[in-house]
Amino acid sequence: AQNANLILDYTIDDRNSLNITSNLAVSPNKTFDNTSENFIRNAQNILDSTFVSRSNLNNDQFNLAVDLNYVHRFKKEGATLSLNAHYTDYHVDQNQIVSSDYFDSNNSFIRNFSFLTNSEQNIQIYTGQVDYAATFGSLSFESGGKFSNINSRSGMDYFNVVGNNQIRNSSLSDIYDYDETVLAGYITMVQNWDKFSLKAGLRGEQTNAEGRSFSVTEINTQDYFELFPSLYLLYTQSDNHSLAFDYGRKLSRPKYQDLNPFLYFLNENNFN
């Protein structure tokens, strides 16, 4: 595995600064070799047959992430404007070949079952964000907006191996495209009193997503707007005692590489 990092901070002047952060991770030629021996017995615990499975898997990964941050500090104390742009390019190739030899109870060869898979996944993520923060006396105010776009294509080709021939199995092969766009905006306010502290916020998200499976020629779409309120109240009775109430509505999205995960076969009937 190879990693390269770049962090660059540039102070334009007393009120403006720029930051660039980049990470490159390359993990080529990661291999896994497995051999499993299996014993099949009948209800009387007498050996019926055996089979031996051998598997070889090769995995190549590439990931590039770049962040660009700009911060402007206004003349008003505590007022800032922040801009962020982000780009991720993720790519992974995975190839596997599996071969199983079957034997009867006398260890005589019965048959062989072999297959191979070629899997590939490409994910590109673009985000842009703007945040404004300011204070008005004892009131702290923050608001902003964010745009994100995700393009993901993943697929697997499954081939039955018969002699020297590779026959593509269309029922076990597929390409899946997923595109997602999210527009979000938020506002947060914090107010402190003598013994009380209050933080209240509201975030709205408009999500448009489309998933398409080529093997079943089916397109699934999602188009929805959701609100996510949050509230935090703290009462400090003394230096040793305090009481807090916290509420928030959140949304968890899956990892994009989990939307159409690769199959890792132990044999033709057993996989993760």
ZALUMLO-750825 format. One record per atom (N, C-alpha, C): x, y, z. Coordinates in steps of 0.2 Angstrom, whole numbers, m for minus. Each point is the difference from the previous one (the first is absolute). Example, Ala and Ser with C-alpha at 12.3 -4.5 7.8 and 13.67 -1.06 7.14 Angstrom:
pt east->66 north->m28 up->39
pt east->m4 north->6 up->0
pt east->4 north->6 up->0
pt east->m2 north->5 up->m4
pt east->4 north->6 up->1
pt east->m4 north->5 up->3
END
This chain:
pt east->4 north->m6 up->0
pt east->m4 north->6 up->0
pt east->4 north->6 up->0
pt east->m1 north->5 up->m4
pt east->4 north->6 up->m1
pt east->m5 north->6 up->2
pt east->3 north->5 up->4
pt east->m4 north->6 up->1
pt east->4 north->6 up->m1
pt east->m3 north->5 up->m2
pt east->3 north->7 up->m1
pt east->m5 north->5 up->2
pt east->3 north->5 up->4
pt east->m4 north->5 up->3
pt east->3 north->7 up->m2
pt east->m5 north->5 up->m1
pt east->3 north->6 up->m1
pt east->m5 north->5 up->4
pt east->3 north->4 up->4
pt east->m4 north->6 up->4
pt east->4 north->6 up->m2
pt east->m4 north->5 up->m2
pt east->3 north->7 up->m2
pt east->m4 north->5 up->3
pt east->2 north->4 up->4
pt east->m3 north->6 up->3
pt east->3 north->6 up->m2
pt east->m4 north->5 up->m3
pt east->2 north->6 up->m3
pt east->m4 north->6 up->3
pt east->4 north->4 up->4
pt east->m4 north->6 up->3
pt east->1 north->6 up->m5
pt east->m6 north->1 up->m3
pt east->0 north->6 up->m5
pt east->1 north->6 up->3
pt east->m4 north->2 up->6
pt east->2 north->6 up->4
pt east->m3 north->m2 up->7
pt east->m1 north->6 up->4
pt east->m3 north->m1 up->6
pt east->m7 north->m3 up->1
pt east->m4 north->1 up->m6
pt east->m7 north->m2 up->0
pt east->m1 north->m6 up->m4
pt east->4 north->m2 up->m4
pt east->m1 north->m6 up->m5
pt east->5 north->m5 up->0
pt east->m2 north->m6 up->0
pt east->5 north->m6 up->0
pt east->m3 north->m5 up->m4
pt east->5 north->m4 up->m3
pt east->m2 north->m6 up->m4
pt east->4 north->m6 up->2
pt east->m4 north->m6 up->m1
pt east->3 north->m6 up->2
pt east->m2 north->m5 up->m5
pt east->5 north->m4 up->m2
pt east->m1 north->m6 up->m5
pt east->3 north->m6 up->4
pt east->m4 north->m5 up->0
pt east->1 north->m7 up->3
pt east->m1 north->m5 up->m5
pt east->5 north->m5 up->m1
pt east->m1 north->m5 up->m5
pt east->3 north->m6 up->3
pt east->m4 north->m6 up->m2
pt east->3 north->m6 up->2
pt east->m1 north->m5 up->m6
pt east->5 north->m4 up->m1
pt east->0 north->m5 up->m5
pt east->2 north->m7 up->3
pt east->m4 north->m5 up->m1
pt east->1 north->m6 up->3
pt east->m1 north->m5 up->m6
pt east->6 north->m4 up->m1
pt east->0 north->m5 up->m5
pt east->2 north->m7 up->3
pt east->m4 north->m5 up->m1
pt east->1 north->m7 up->3
pt east->m1 north->m5 up->m5
pt east->6 north->m1 up->m4
pt east->m1 north->m5 up->m6
pt east->2 north->m7 up->2
pt east->m3 north->m4 up->m4
pt east->2 north->m7 up->0
pt east->0 north->m3 up->7
pt east->m6 north->1 up->3
pt east->m1 north->m4 up->7
pt east->m3 north->m6 up->m2
pt east->3 north->m6 up->2
pt east->m2 north->m6 up->m2
pt east->m2 north->m5 up->6
pt east->m5 north->m4 up->m1
pt east->m3 north->m5 up->5
pt east->0 north->m7 up->m3
pt east->3 north->m5 up->4
pt east->0 north->m6 up->m3
pt east->m3 north->m5 up->6
pt east->m5 north->m4 up->m2
pt east->m3 north->m4 up->5
pt east->m1 north->m7 up->m3
pt east->0 north->m5 up->5
pt east->m1 north->m7 up->m2
pt east->m5 north->m3 up->6
pt east->m5 north->m2 up->m2
pt east->m5 north->m3 up->5
pt east->m1 north->m8 up->m2
pt east->0 north->m4 up->5
pt east->m2 north->m7 up->m1
pt east->m6 north->m2 up->4
pt east->m5 north->m2 up->m4
pt east->m7 north->m1 up->3
pt east->m2 north->m8 up->0
pt east->m3 north->m2 up->6
pt east->m2 north->m7 up->0
pt east->m8 north->0 up->1
pt east->m3 north->m4 up->m4
pt east->m7 north->0 up->0
pt east->m2 north->m7 up->3
pt east->m4 north->0 up->5
pt east->m2 north->m7 up->3
pt east->m8 north->0 up->0
pt east->m2 north->m7 up->0
pt east->m7 north->m1 up->0
pt east->m3 north->0 up->7
pt east->m6 north->m2 up->1
pt east->m3 north->1 up->7
pt east->3 north->m5 up->5
pt east->3 north->m5 up->m3
pt east->4 north->m5 up->4
pt east->7 north->2 up->2
pt east->2 north->6 up->m2
pt east->7 north->2 up->1
pt east->5 north->m4 up->m4
pt east->m3 north->m3 up->m6
pt east->5 north->m3 up->m4
pt east->2 north->4 up->m6
pt east->6 north->0 up->m2
pt east->3 north->5 up->m5
pt east->m4 north->m2 up->m7
pt east->m3 north->6 up->m3
pt east->m3 north->m1 up->m6
pt east->4 north->2 up->m6
pt east->4 north->6 up->1
pt east->4 north->3 up->m5
pt east->4 north->6 up->3
pt east->5 north->2 up->m4
pt east->4 north->6 up->2
pt east->1 north->4 up->m6
pt east->2 north->6 up->2
pt east->2 north->5 up->m6
pt east->5 north->5 up->3
pt east->4 north->2 up->m4
pt east->6 north->5 up->1
pt east->m1 north->6 up->m4
pt east->0 north->6 up->3
pt east->m1 north->6 up->m4
pt east->6 north->4 up->1
pt east->3 north->3 up->m6
pt east->5 north->4 up->0
pt east->m2 north->7 up->m3
pt east->2 north->5 up->4
pt east->m2 north->7 up->m3
pt east->6 north->4 up->0
pt east->0 north->4 up->m5
pt east->6 north->6 up->m1
pt east->m4 north->6 up->m1
pt east->2 north->5 up->4
pt east->m4 north->7 up->m1
pt east->6 north->5 up->m1
pt east->m1 north->5 up->m4
pt east->4 north->6 up->m1
pt east->m4 north->6 up->0
pt east->3 north->5 up->4
pt east->m4 north->6 up->2
pt east->5 north->6 up->m1
pt east->m3 north->5 up->m4
pt east->4 north->6 up->m1
pt east->m4 north->6 up->2
pt east->2 north->5 up->4
pt east->m4 north->5 up->2
pt east->4 north->7 up->m1
pt east->m4 north->5 up->m2
pt east->3 north->7 up->m1
pt east->m5 north->5 up->3
pt east->3 north->4 up->4
pt east->m5 north->6 up->3
pt east->4 north->6 up->0
pt east->m3 north->5 up->m3
pt east->3 north->7 up->0
pt east->m6 north->5 up->3
pt east->2 north->4 up->5
pt east->m4 north->5 up->3
pt east->3 north->6 up->1
pt east->m3 north->6 up->m2
pt east->3 north->6 up->m1
pt east->m5 north->5 up->4
pt east->2 north->4 up->4
pt east->m4 north->5 up->4
pt east->3 north->7 up->m1
pt east->m4 north->5 up->m2
pt east->2 north->7 up->m1
pt east->m5 north->4 up->5
pt east->4 north->4 up->5
pt east->m4 north->4 up->5
pt east->2 north->7 up->m1
pt east->m4 north->4 up->1
pt east->1 north->8 up->0
pt east->m4 north->3 up->6
pt east->3 north->4 up->4
pt east->m3 north->3 up->5
pt east->2 north->8 up->0
pt east->m6 north->3 up->1
pt east->0 north->8 up->0
pt east->m2 north->2 up->7
pt east->4 north->4 up->3
pt east->m2 north->3 up->7
pt east->m2 north->7 up->m1
pt east->m6 north->2 up->1
pt east->m3 north->6 up->0
pt east->3 north->5 up->5
pt east->m1 north->6 up->m1
pt east->2 north->5 up->5
pt east->m4 north->m1 up->7
pt east->m6 north->m2 up->m1
pt east->m4 north->m1 up->6
pt east->3 north->m6 up->4
pt east->1 north->1 up->6
pt east->3 north->m5 up->4
pt east->m4 north->m7 up->0
pt east->3 north->m5 up->m1
pt east->m3 north->m7 up->0
pt east->m4 north->m2 up->m7
pt east->0 north->5 up->m5
pt east->m4 north->m1 up->m6
pt east->5 north->m3 up->m5
pt east->m2 north->m6 up->m3
pt east->4 north->m4 up->m5
pt east->m4 north->m2 up->m5
pt east->3 north->m1 up->m6
pt east->m3 north->m3 up->m6
pt east->5 north->m6 up->m2
pt east->m3 north->m6 up->m1
pt east->5 north->m6 up->m1
pt east->m3 north->m3 up->m7
pt east->4 north->m1 up->m4
pt east->m1 north->m4 up->m6
pt east->4 north->m6 up->m1
pt east->m4 north->m6 up->m2
pt east->4 north->m6 up->0
pt east->m2 north->m4 up->m7
pt east->5 north->m3 up->m3
pt east->m2 north->m4 up->m6
pt east->4 north->m7 up->1
pt east->m3 north->m5 up->m2
pt east->3 north->m7 up->1
pt east->m1 north->m4 up->m6
pt east->5 north->m4 up->m1
pt east->m1 north->m5 up->m6
pt east->3 north->m7 up->2
pt east->m3 north->m5 up->m1
pt east->2 north->m7 up->1
pt east->m1 north->m4 up->m6
pt east->6 north->m4 up->m1
pt east->0 north->m4 up->m6
pt east->2 north->m7 up->3
pt east->m5 north->m5 up->0
pt east->2 north->m7 up->3
pt east->m1 north->m5 up->m5
pt east->5 north->m4 up->m1
pt east->m1 north->m6 up->m5
pt east->3 north->m6 up->3
pt east->m3 north->m6 up->m1
pt east->2 north->m6 up->2
pt east->m2 north->m5 up->m5
pt east->5 north->m5 up->m1
pt east->m1 north->m6 up->m5
pt east->1 north->m6 up->5
pt east->m4 north->m5 up->m1
pt east->1 north->m6 up->3
pt east->m2 north->m6 up->m4
pt east->5 north->m4 up->m1
pt east->m1 north->m6 up->m4
pt east->2 north->m7 up->4
pt east->m5 north->m5 up->m1
pt east->1 north->m6 up->4
pt east->m1 north->m6 up->m5
pt east->3 north->m5 up->2
pt east->m1 north->m6 up->m4
pt east->0 north->m6 up->6
pt east->m6 north->m4 up->m1
pt east->m1 north->m5 up->5
pt east->m1 north->m7 up->m4
pt east->3 north->m5 up->3
pt east->0 north->m7 up->m3
pt east->m1 north->m5 up->6
pt east->m6 north->m4 up->m1
pt east->m1 north->m5 up->5
pt east->0 north->m7 up->m4
pt east->3 north->m5 up->4
pt east->1 north->m7 up->m3
pt east->m5 north->m4 up->5
pt east->m4 north->m4 up->m3
pt east->m5 north->m4 up->4
pt east->3 north->m8 up->0
pt east->m1 north->m3 up->6
pt east->2 north->m7 up->0
pt east->m5 north->m4 up->4
pt east->m1 north->m7 up->m2
pt east->m4 north->m4 up->4
pt east->3 north->m2 up->6
pt east->m4 north->m5 up->3
pt east->3 north->m2 up->7
pt east->6 north->m4 up->m1
pt east->2 north->m3 up->m6
pt east->6 north->m4 up->m1
pt east->6 north->5 up->m3
pt east->m2 north->6 up->1
pt east->5 north->5 up->m3
pt east->1 north->0 up->m7
pt east->m5 north->m3 up->m4
pt east->1 north->0 up->m7
pt east->m3 north->7 up->m3
pt east->3 north->3 up->m5
pt east->m2 north->6 up->m2
pt east->m7 north->0 up->m4
pt east->m4 north->5 up->2
pt east->m7 north->0 up->m3
pt east->0 north->5 up->m6
pt east->1 north->6 up->2
pt east->0 north->6 up->m5
pt east->4 north->6 up->3
pt east->0 north->5 up->m4
pt east->3 north->6 up->2
pt east->m5 north->6 up->m2
pt east->0 north->5 up->4
pt east->m4 north->6 up->m1
pt east->4 north->6 up->1
pt east->1 north->4 up->m5
pt east->5 north->6 up->0
pt east->m4 north->6 up->m3
pt east->2 north->6 up->3
pt east->m3 north->6 up->m3
pt east->5 north->5 up->2
pt east->m1 north->6 up->m3
pt east->3 north->6 up->2
pt east->m4 north->6 up->m1
pt east->2 north->5 up->4
pt east->m4 north->7 up->0
pt east->5 north->6 up->m1
pt east->m3 north->5 up->m4
pt east->4 north->6 up->m1
pt east->m5 north->5 up->3
pt east->3 north->4 up->5
pt east->m4 north->5 up->3
pt east->3 north->7 up->0
pt east->m4 north->5 up->m1
pt east->3 north->7 up->m1
pt east->m5 north->5 up->3
pt east->3 north->5 up->4
pt east->m4 north->5 up->3
pt east->3 north->7 up->m1
pt east->m3 north->5 up->m2
pt east->2 north->7 up->m1
pt east->m5 north->4 up->4
pt east->3 north->5 up->4
pt east->m4 north->4 up->4
pt east->3 north->7 up->m1
pt east->m4 north->5 up->m1
pt east->3 north->7 up->m1
pt east->m5 north->4 up->5
pt east->3 north->4 up->4
pt east->m4 north->4 up->5
pt east->2 north->8 up->m1
pt east->m5 north->4 up->m1
pt east->1 north->7 up->0
pt east->m4 north->4 up->5
pt east->3 north->4 up->4
pt east->m4 north->4 up->5
pt east->3 north->7 up->0
pt east->m5 north->5 up->1
pt east->2 north->7 up->1
pt east->m4 north->2 up->6
pt east->3 north->4 up->5
pt east->m3 north->2 up->6
pt east->1 north->8 up->1
pt east->m4 north->3 up->3
pt east->1 north->7 up->2
pt east->m3 north->1 up->7
pt east->4 north->3 up->5
pt east->m3 north->1 up->7
pt east->2 north->7 up->2
pt east->m5 north->3 up->3
pt east->1 north->7 up->3
pt east->m2 north->m1 up->8
pt east->5 north->3 up->4
pt east->m1 north->0 up->7
pt east->1 north->7 up->2
pt east->m4 north->2 up->5
pt east->1 north->7 up->3
pt east->m3 north->0 up->7
pt east->2 north->5 up->4
pt east->m3 north->1 up->7
pt east->m3 north->6 up->1
pt east->m6 north->0 up->3
pt east->m4 north->6 up->2
pt east->m1 north->1 up->7
pt east->5 north->3 up->4
pt east->m1 north->0 up->7
pt east->2 north->m7 up->3
pt east->m5 north->m3 up->3
pt east->1 north->m6 up->3
pt east->m3 north->m6 up->m4
pt east->m2 north->2 up->m6
pt east->m4 north->m4 up->m5
pt east->6 north->m2 up->m6
pt east->1 north->m6 up->m1
pt east->4 north->m3 up->m5
pt east->m5 north->m3 up->m6
pt east->2 north->2 up->m6
pt east->m4 north->m1 up->m6
pt east->4 north->m4 up->m5
pt east->m2 north->m5 up->m3
pt east->3 north->m3 up->m5
pt east->m5 north->m3 up->m5
pt east->2 north->1 up->m7
pt east->m4 north->m3 up->m5
pt east->4 north->m2 up->m6
pt east->m3 north->m4 up->m4
pt east->4 north->m2 up->m6
pt east->m4 north->m4 up->m5
pt east->4 north->m2 up->m5
pt east->m3 north->m5 up->m5
pt east->5 north->m4 up->m3
pt east->m3 north->m6 up->m2
pt east->5 north->m5 up->m3
pt east->m3 north->m4 up->m6
pt east->4 north->m1 up->m5
pt east->m2 north->m4 up->m6
pt east->5 north->m6 up->0
pt east->m3 north->m5 up->m2
pt east->4 north->m6 up->m1
pt east->m3 north->m4 up->m6
pt east->5 north->m3 up->m4
pt east->m2 north->m5 up->m5
pt east->4 north->m6 up->0
pt east->m3 north->m6 up->m1
pt east->3 north->m6 up->1
pt east->m1 north->m4 up->m7
pt east->5 north->m2 up->m3
pt east->m1 north->m5 up->m6
pt east->3 north->m6 up->2
pt east->m3 north->m6 up->0
pt east->2 north->m6 up->1
pt east->m2 north->m5 up->m5
pt east->5 north->m4 up->m2
pt east->m1 north->m6 up->m5
pt east->4 north->m6 up->3
pt east->m4 north->m5 up->1
pt east->3 north->m6 up->2
pt east->m3 north->m6 up->m4
pt east->4 north->m5 up->m1
pt east->m2 north->m6 up->m3
pt east->4 north->m6 up->0
pt east->m3 north->m6 up->m1
pt east->4 north->m6 up->0
pt east->m2 north->m4 up->m6
pt east->5 north->m3 up->m3
pt east->m1 north->m5 up->m6
pt east->2 north->m7 up->3
pt east->m5 north->m5 up->0
pt east->1 north->m6 up->2
pt east->1 north->m5 up->m6
pt east->5 north->m4 up->0
pt east->2 north->m5 up->m5
pt east->0 north->m7 up->2
pt east->m4 north->m5 up->m2
pt east->1 north->m7 up->1
pt east->6 north->m2 up->m5
pt east->5 north->m4 up->3
pt east->6 north->m2 up->m3
pt east->m1 north->m8 up->m2
pt east->m1 north->m1 up->m6
pt east->m1 north->m7 up->m3
pt east->6 north->m2 up->m4
pt east->5 north->m4 up->2
pt east->6 north->m1 up->m3
pt east->4 north->6 up->m1
pt east->2 north->2 up->m6
pt east->3 north->6 up->m1
pt east->m5 north->6 up->m2
pt east->m6 north->m1 up->0
pt east->m5 north->5 up->m2
pt east->m3 north->4 up->6
pt east->m1 north->6 up->0
pt east->m3 north->4 up->5
pt east->m7 north->3 up->m3
pt east->m5 north->m2 up->3
pt east->m7 north->1 up->m2
pt east->m3 north->5 up->5
pt east->m2 north->6 up->m3
pt east->m3 north->5 up->5
pt east->m7 north->m2 up->2
pt east->m1 north->0 up->7
pt east->m7 north->m1 up->3
pt east->m3 north->6 up->1
pt east->m5 north->2 up->m5
pt east->m3 north->6 up->1
pt east->m5 north->1 up->6
pt east->m2 north->m6 up->3
pt east->m5 north->0 up->5
pt east->4 north->2 up->7
pt east->7 north->m1 up->0
pt east->4 north->2 up->6
pt east->4 north->6 up->m2
pt east->m1 north->4 up->m5
pt east->4 north->5 up->m2
pt east->m4 north->7 up->0
pt east->3 north->5 up->1
pt east->m4 north->6 up->0
pt east->4 north->6 up->1
pt east->m3 north->6 up->m3
pt east->3 north->7 up->1
pt east->m5 north->4 up->3
pt east->2 north->4 up->6
pt east->m4 north->4 up->3
pt east->2 north->7 up->1
pt east->m4 north->5 up->m3
pt east->2 north->7 up->0
pt east->m5 north->3 up->6
pt east->4 north->4 up->4
pt east->m4 north->4 up->5
pt east->3 north->7 up->m1
pt east->m5 north->5 up->0
pt east->1 north->7 up->0
pt east->m4 north->3 up->5
pt east->3 north->5 up->4
pt east->m3 north->3 up->6
pt east->2 north->7 up->0
pt east->m5 north->5 up->1
pt east->1 north->7 up->0
pt east->m4 north->2 up->7
pt east->4 north->4 up->4
pt east->m3 north->2 up->6
pt east->1 north->8 up->1
pt east->m5 north->4 up->1
pt east->0 north->7 up->1
pt east->m2 north->1 up->7
pt east->4 north->3 up->4
pt east->m1 north->1 up->8
pt east->1 north->7 up->2
pt east->m4 north->2 up->5
pt east->1 north->7 up->3
pt east->m1 north->m1 up->7
pt east->3 north->4 up->4
pt east->m1 north->0 up->8
pt east->1 north->6 up->3
pt east->m3 north->1 up->6
pt east->1 north->6 up->4
pt east->0 north->m3 up->7
pt east->5 north->3 up->4
pt east->1 north->m2 up->7
pt east->1 north->7 up->4
pt east->m3 north->0 up->6
pt east->1 north->5 up->5
pt east->1 north->m2 up->7
pt east->5 north->3 up->3
pt east->2 north->m2 up->7
pt east->m1 north->7 up->4
pt east->m4 north->m1 up->6
pt east->m1 north->5 up->5
pt east->2 north->m2 up->7
pt east->4 north->4 up->3
pt east->2 north->m2 up->7
pt east->m3 north->5 up->5
pt east->m3 north->m2 up->5
pt east->m2 north->4 up->6
pt east->4 north->m1 up->6
pt east->m2 north->2 up->6
pt east->4 north->m1 up->6
pt east->1 north->m7 up->1
pt east->m5 north->m4 up->0
pt east->0 north->m8 up->2
pt east->m2 north->m4 up->m6
pt east->m2 north->3 up->m5
pt east->m3 north->m4 up->m6
pt east->4 north->1 up->m6
pt east->0 north->m5 up->m4
pt east->3 north->0 up->m7
pt east->m5 north->m3 up->m5
pt east->m1 north->3 up->m5
pt east->m5 north->m3 up->m5
pt east->3 north->0 up->m7
pt east->0 north->m5 up->m3
pt east->2 north->m1 up->m7
pt east->m6 north->m3 up->m4
pt east->m2 north->3 up->m5
pt east->m5 north->m2 up->m4
pt east->2 north->1 up->m8
pt east->m2 north->m5 up->m4
pt east->2 north->0 up->m7
pt east->m6 north->m4 up->m4
pt east->1 north->2 up->m6
pt east->m5 north->m3 up->m5
pt east->4 north->m1 up->m7
pt east->0 north->m6 up->m3
pt east->3 north->m2 up->m6
pt east->m5 north->m3 up->m5
pt east->0 north->2 up->m6
pt east->m4 north->m2 up->m5
pt east->4 north->m3 up->m6
pt east->m2 north->m6 up->m2
pt east->3 north->m4 up->m5
pt east->m5 north->m2 up->m6
pt east->2 north->2 up->m6
pt east->m3 north->m3 up->m6
pt east->4 north->m5 up->m3
pt east->m2 north->m6 up->m1
pt east->3 north->m6 up->m2
pt east->m3 north->m2 up->m7
pt east->4 north->m1 up->m5
pt east->m2 north->m3 up->m6
pt east->5 north->m6 up->m2
pt east->m2 north->m6 up->0
pt east->4 north->m6 up->m1
pt east->m3 north->m4 up->m5
pt east->4 north->m3 up->m4
pt east->m2 north->m5 up->m5
pt east->5 north->m6 up->0
pt east->m3 north->m6 up->0
pt east->4 north->m6 up->0
pt east->m3 north->m4 up->m6
pt east->5 north->m3 up->m4
pt east->m2 north->m4 up->m6
pt east->4 north->m6 up->0
pt east->m4 north->m6 up->m1
pt east->3 north->m6 up->m1
pt east->0 north->m2 up->m7
pt east->5 north->m2 up->m3
pt east->0 north->m2 up->m7
pt east->m3 north->m7 up->m1
pt east->1 north->m4 up->4
pt east->m2 north->m7 up->m1
pt east->m7 north->m1 up->0
pt east->m4 north->4 up->5
pt east->m7 north->m1 up->0
pt east->m3 north->6 up->m3
pt east->4 north->5 up->m3
pt east->m3 north->6 up->m4
pt east->m5 north->3 up->5
pt east->2 north->1 up->6
pt east->m5 north->4 up->5
pt east->4 north->6 up->2
pt east->m4 north->6 up->1
pt east->2 north->6 up->2
pt east->m4 north->2 up->6
pt east->4 north->1 up->6
pt east->m4 north->2 up->6
pt east->2 north->8 up->1
pt east->m5 north->4 up->2
pt east->2 north->7 up->1
pt east->m3 north->2 up->7
pt east->3 north->5 up->3
pt east->m2 north->3 up->6
pt east->1 north->7 up->m1
pt east->m6 north->4 up->2
pt east->0 north->7 up->0
pt east->m4 north->3 up->6
pt east->4 north->2 up->5
pt east->m4 north->2 up->6
pt east->4 north->6 up->3
pt east->m4 north->4 up->5
pt east->3 north->5 up->4
pt east->m2 north->m2 up->7
pt east->5 north->1 up->4
pt east->0 north->m2 up->7
pt east->3 north->6 up->4
pt east->m4 north->1 up->6
pt east->3 north->5 up->5
pt east->3 north->m4 up->6
pt east->5 north->3 up->3
pt east->4 north->m3 up->5
pt east->1 north->5 up->6
pt east->m5 north->0 up->5
pt east->1 north->5 up->5
pt east->5 north->m3 up->6
pt east->3 north->5 up->4
pt east->4 north->m2 up->5
pt east->m1 north->5 up->6
pt east->0 north->m2 up->6
pt east->0 north->4 up->6
pt east->4 north->m3 up->5
pt east->4 north->5 up->4
pt east->4 north->m2 up->5
pt east->m1 north->6 up->6
pt east->m2 north->m3 up->6
pt east->m1 north->5 up->5
pt east->4 north->m3 up->6
pt east->4 north->5 up->3
pt east->4 north->m2 up->6
pt east->m2 north->5 up->6
pt east->m1 north->m3 up->5
pt east->m1 north->4 up->7
pt east->5 north->m2 up->4
pt east->5 north->5 up->2
pt east->5 north->m1 up->5
pt east->m2 north->3 up->7
pt east->m2 north->m5 up->4
pt east->m2 north->2 up->7
pt east->6 north->2 up->4
pt east->5 north->m3 up->0
pt east->6 north->2 up->4
pt east->6 north->m3 up->m4
pt east->6 north->1 up->3
pt east->6 north->m2 up->m3
pt east->0 north->m8 up->0
pt east->m4 north->m3 up->4
pt east->0 north->m8 up->0
pt east->m6 north->m3 up->m3
pt east->m5 north->4 up->m1
pt east->m6 north->m3 up->m3
pt east->m2 north->4 up->m6
pt east->m3 north->m4 up->m5
pt east->m3 north->3 up->m6
pt east->m5 north->m5 up->m3
pt east->m4 north->3 up->m4
pt east->m6 north->m4 up->m3
pt east->0 north->2 up->m7
pt east->0 north->m5 up->m5
pt east->0 north->1 up->m7
pt east->m6 north->m4 up->m3
pt east->m3 north->3 up->m5
pt east->m4 north->m3 up->m5
pt east->2 north->1 up->m7
pt east->0 north->m6 up->m4
pt east->3 north->0 up->m6
pt east->m5 north->m3 up->m5
pt east->m2 north->3 up->m6
pt east->m4 north->m3 up->m5
pt east->3 north->1 up->m7
pt east->0 north->m5 up->m4
pt east->2 north->1 up->m7
pt east->m3 north->m5 up->m4
pt east->m2 north->2 up->m6
pt east->m2 north->m5 up->m6
pt east->6 north->0 up->m5
pt east->2 north->m6 up->m1
pt east->6 north->m1 up->m5
pt east->m2 north->m5 up->m5
pt east->5 north->0 up->m5
pt east->m1 north->m5 up->m6
pt east->7 north->m3 up->m1
pt east->0 north->m7 up->0
pt east->6 north->m3 up->m1
pt east->m1 north->m4 up->m7
pt east->5 north->2 up->m4
pt east->0 north->m3 up->m7
pt east->6 north->m6 up->0
pt east->m2 north->m5 up->m4
pt east->5 north->m5 up->m1
pt east->7 north->2 up->m3
pt east->5 north->m4 up->1
pt east->6 north->1 up->m4
pt east->m2 north->m1 up->m7
pt east->3 north->4 up->m5
pt east->m2 north->m1 up->m7
pt east->3 north->m7 up->m2
pt east->5 north->m2 up->2
pt east->3 north->m7 up->m2
pt east->m4 north->m6 up->2
pt east->m5 north->2 up->5
pt east->m4 north->m5 up->3
pt east->m7 north->m1 up->m4
pt east->m1 north->5 up->m5
pt east->m7 north->0 up->m3
pt east->0 north->m6 up->m5
pt east->6 north->m2 up->m3
pt east->0 north->m6 up->m4
pt east->6 north->m4 up->2
pt east->1 north->m3 up->5
pt east->6 north->m3 up->3
pt east->3 north->m6 up->m5
pt east->6 north->0 up->0
pt east->3 north->m6 up->m3
pt east->m1 north->m7 up->4
pt east->0 north->m5 up->m4
pt east->m1 north->m7 up->3
pt east->7 north->m3 up->1
pt east->1 north->m3 up->5
pt east->6 north->m3 up->2
pt east->m2 north->m8 up->1
pt east->2 north->m4 up->m5
pt east->m2 north->m7 up->0
pt east->5 north->m4 up->4
pt east->m3 north->m5 up->4
pt east->4 north->m5 up->3
pt east->m1 north->m6 up->m5
pt east->m6 north->m1 up->m2
pt east->m1 north->m5 up->m6
pt east->m6 north->2 up->m3
pt east->m3 north->m4 up->m5
pt east->m5 north->3 up->m4
pt east->m7 north->0 up->4
pt east->0 north->m3 up->6
pt east->m6 north->1 up->4
pt east->1 north->4 up->6
pt east->6 north->3 up->1
pt east->1 north->3 up->7
pt east->4 north->6 up->m2
pt east->m3 north->6 up->2
pt east->4 north->6 up->m1
pt east->m2 north->6 up->5
pt east->4 north->5 up->0
pt east->m1 north->6 up->5
pt east->m2 north->5 up->m5
END
